[in-house]
Amino acid sequence: MVNTNTEWFSLSDKAVITLIGEYIKHQRLSQNKTQTKIAEMAGINRWTMSKIENGEPISLMSLIQILRALNLLDILDIFKVQTTVSPLELAKLDKQKRLRASKNNHEQANKSEW
């Protein structure tokens, strides 16, 4: 069973890079693709693929290209900034919703079309 409770803060930068490399290698092998094939798809050297899989640092751009080639860009969803509305603001917006249509406004709109 895989340990999913990795304490990222306690790991060194080198250890984090090693874990990323292991993940990429696992995903590549589970897709039955060679380093050369992924490197070609990503537009990088096979040497770069070898580096990350061996726990050596690569550029962020290369990492993104590798994730794209492995069809794994969705793991970057964690970086999306999502705006949240406070409950107070939500209540204010809810009060501004129309509850009824006004007959007068509809008649005025029809008159202005003529």
Secondary structure, DSSP 8 states (H G I E B T S, - for coil): -------GGGS-HHHHHHHHHHHHHHHHHHTT--HHHHHHHHTS-HHHHHHHHTT----HHHHHHHHHHTT-GGGGGGG-------HHHHHHHHHTS--S--HHHHHHHHHHH-
